[in-house]
Amino acid sequence: NRDGQVIRLAIYGRDVTEQHQAAELLQISEARYRLLAENVSDIIVIVDPQERITYASPSAMQVLGYTEEELKATPLSSICSPDSYAAVIGAYASELTGGVDAMRSVHMLEVEVRRKDGVGVPLEVNLKFLRDDAGAPVSVIGIARDITERKSVDALLRNREREYRALVENSPDIVARFDRRLRHLYVNPAVE
């Protein structure tokens, strides 16, 4: 009133319980994903359209020998071998021209990357393109696994197979192979 006395008081309020609950759930979800990404042995990277690494899991640093800052500052073309870089760019090009089906696709590639010390590391990579609302690729998420050991075992098996084949084919003794029904599967040249 005119005497300076308060005669009415207006209080406005808004219930923000839902917003607080949503923020809490988001924090819990982010913590779960961070826990997964930081403790999985597979390499996880996110690369933007300018070929810059915007995220790299700790396993990426462990396998490649770079710090997170070094990985983020190193262009993809410097990390991948030339053939592997061409394969990744080819996957990107097919995404740009692939239409609706490409939006759901995952590209699986075998690539070779160079560790910081220059040593090549074979990786099996699954690439998934993340898109904006208009469908344009905004980044690529790559999940990769070091397949050095598998490649070594494969090479060893191929070498052993060559050795045994040479041994059997050059043996003066007859070597034959039959299935369970006694059908002839193989016989070495000594039979001639």
N, C-alpha and C positions, 0 to 999 in steps of 0.2 A: 504494500500500500504506500501512501504518500509519506507515512511516518517511518518507512524503512523496515517495517515488520513483514516477515514472511508469512503469507497467508495460504499459499499453495506451494506444493513441491511436486514436480513432475520427474519421474524416473522412467527411463526407457531401458529395456533389457532384451537380450536375444539369447536363446539357448544355443550354445556352440558345442554341445556334447558330441553330436555326430561328427563335427569337424575334428575334435580332439581324438575321438575313437579312430577315425580314418587315418589321421596322422600317426597314431600309435601302431596301427596295422601296417602302414607303409614302412615304418621304421623296422618292425619285426621282419617283414618280407625282405627288405634290403639287407638286413643282417644275415638272414638265411642264405641269400644268394652270394653275398660277400664271403661267407664262411665256405660255401661250396667252391667258389672260384679260387679262393686263396689256398685251399687244401687239396684240390684234385691234382693228380699227377699229369693229366693232359694239359697241353698248352691252350690257353684261351686268349685270343687277341680280337680287338675291334679296330677296323681300319676305315678311315673316312674316304670319300671319293677322290681326294687329292693324294691318296696312298700313304697317308700318315697314320701311324699306330696311335690310337687315342686311349687304348687300354691294353695292358698286358698282364696276365696272371703271374704270380711268383714263379710258377714252373717254367714260364717262358724265359725269365731271367736266368733260372738255374740251368736250363738246357743250353741256352745260347751264350751265356757268359756276359751279357750286357746288364747295365743297370737300367732301371725303368726310364730314366731320363735319356739315356743313350738310345734305347729302343725307340722312344717317341721322336727322337731327333734324326733317326736313320731312315732314309727312304726305303720302301719295300724293295725297290730294284737293287739296292745295295745288299740286302739280306738274302734275297733269293738268287739261285743260279740263273743264268740267262734263259735256259729252257723252262725252268720252273716259273720264272716271272712271266714268260710268254703264255704259259698255261693258265696262270691266274688272270692275266689280262684277257685271255680268250673266254674264260668263265664270266668275267665281267661284261664283255661284249655280248655274249649270248643272253645274259640277263637283260641288257638294254634292248635287245631285239626280239626277245622270246615271248612277249605278250603275257597273258594271264597265267598260263601254265608255269612260266618262269618265276612268277611271284611266289610259288609254293615249293620251288625246287631247291634241292641241296646238291651242291657240286662236290664230288669226292675226287680228290687228286692226290697223287704221290708227287711230292716236291722235294727239292734239296735246298736247304738253307745253309748259310755260312755262319758259324759261330764267330764270336768276336776275334778268336785267335786264327780264323781263316779255315778251320776244318769244316768240311761238309757234313751235314746231318740230314739223313733221309727222314721225311715226315709223311704221314698219312693225314691229309687235311680234309675236313668237311667244312665247306663254305656255305653260309646262308646269308642272303642279302636282306637287309632290313630296309623297309620302304616307308616313305611318308604317306600321308592320306591320299595324295594324287598318284601314288604308285611308283614314284621315282626312287631309285636306290639312294639311301642316305648314308649307309655304312654297311660293312661286311663283318659278320662275326665268323671267326675261324676257330675251330676246335681241332687241335692237331695232337698226334701221338708220335713219339720218337720210335722209328721202326728199324733202327740200326741193328739190333740183335736179330730181328726176324730176317733182315736182308743177309746177314752173315750166315745164319742157319740155312737159308735158301741156297746161297752160293756153295756152302759146304756140301749140301745134298746133291746139287748138280755136279760138282766135282766127283763125288763118290759114285754117282750113277755113271759118269763117263768112264771112270776107272774100271768099274765092274763090267760095263758093256765091252770095253776094250779087252778085258781079261777073258770074258766068255766068247767073244767073237774071234779071238786069236788062239783059243785053246785047241790043241789037237784032239781033245776028247769031245765026244758028242754031248751037247747040253741041250736038253729039250724041256719045254714047259707045257703042261696040260692043265685044263680046268677039272672040276670035280666030276664032270661027265666024260672025262678022258678025251675031250676035244683038244686038238693040237692048237697051241697058242704061239709057240716060238720054237725054233730049232736053230742052232748056230751053224756057220758055214762048214764046220768039220764033217757034217753029214754027207757032203758032196763028194 
